[in-house]
Amino acid sequence: MGGRVFSIYLEYDEQLKESYPVYPDFAERPEYTDEGRPFSTAEQESCAQCKPKTSGEPKPFDCGGCGWFHREQMPYDPIGLCMCDAWHLKIKSESEEMK
């Protein structure tokens, strides 16, 4: 996704007696593409800029239901990119930094 690889670990729940995947916490530790787009998990709580995928629908409760959430390959990928300009980091090019 976005030229990056993220490790997904399994954690075991003693009460449920089953394992579940633990995805990166991008809200706590943000990560960005080289272009400045933030990574997000589909289950991450939606933000104030969220928008429904279809006009007229209610706002989603998580990033996976947001119209800004972009999955690169598969329609149910758990990790995606936020395409909202409000969260886009403006990355300076080397020529801009020399000014």
C-alpha positions in Angstrom: 0.0 0.0 0.0 1.5 3.3 -1.0 4.9 1.6 -1.5 5.0 0.5 2.1 4.7 -2.8 3.9 3.2 -3.1 7.4 3.6 -6.0 9.7 0.3 -7.5 11.0 0.5 -9.6 14.2 -1.8 -12.0 15.7 -2.8 -11.6 19.4 -4.5 -14.3 21.4 -7.5 -13.5 23.5 -7.7 -15.9 26.5 -11.4 -15.3 27.1 -12.5 -15.9 23.5 -9.9 -18.6 23.0 -9.0 -17.2 19.5 -6.5 -15.1 17.8 -7.2 -11.8 16.0 -5.0 -9.5 13.8 -3.5 -6.4 15.3 -3.1 -3.6 12.7 -0.9 -0.5 13.1 -2.4 2.3 15.1 -2.1 5.2 12.7 -4.1 7.5 15.0 -1.4 7.1 17.7 1.6 6.8 15.3 0.8 8.4 12.0 2.6 7.3 8.9 2.5 8.9 5.4 3.2 8.0 1.8 6.1 9.8 0.1 3.5 12.2 -1.3 2.2 13.0 2.2 -1.0 11.0 2.2 -1.8 9.5 5.6 -2.3 5.8 6.1 -5.4 4.6 8.0 -7.1 1.4 8.9 -10.7 0.8 7.9 -11.7 0.3 11.5 -10.2 3.6 12.7 -12.9 6.0 14.0 -13.9 8.6 11.4 -12.9 12.2 11.7 -14.8 15.5 11.3 -13.9 15.6 7.6 -15.5 12.2 6.8 -18.0 12.0 4.0 -20.4 9.2 2.9 -19.3 7.2 -0.1 -22.8 7.9 -1.7 -24.4 11.4 -1.6 -27.4 11.5 0.7 -26.2 8.7 3.0 -25.3 9.3 6.7 -21.7 10.0 7.6 -19.8 6.8 8.4 -18.5 5.9 11.9 -15.2 4.5 10.6 -12.6 5.3 7.9 -13.6 2.2 5.9 -17.0 3.7 5.2 -15.6 7.1 4.3 -15.6 8.5 0.8 -12.0 9.7 1.3 -10.7 6.2 2.2 -8.8 4.7 -0.7 -8.0 1.0 -0.9 -5.2 0.3 -3.4 -5.9 -3.2 -4.5 -8.8 -5.1 -2.9 -12.2 -3.7 -2.0 -11.9 -4.9 1.6 -8.3 -4.2 2.4 -8.0 -3.3 6.1 -5.3 -0.6 5.4 -5.8 2.3 3.1 -5.0 5.9 2.4 -6.9 9.0 3.4 -7.3 11.1 0.3 -8.8 14.1 2.1 -6.7 17.3 1.6 -7.3 18.3 5.2 -5.0 15.5 6.3 -2.5 15.7 3.4 1.0 16.7 4.5 2.5 19.2 2.1 5.9 17.7 1.3 8.5 20.2 0.2 10.7 19.3 -2.7 14.5 19.7 -2.4 14.4 22.8 -4.6 11.8 24.4 -2.2 13.9 23.6 0.9 17.0 25.3 -0.6 15.1 28.7 -0.8 
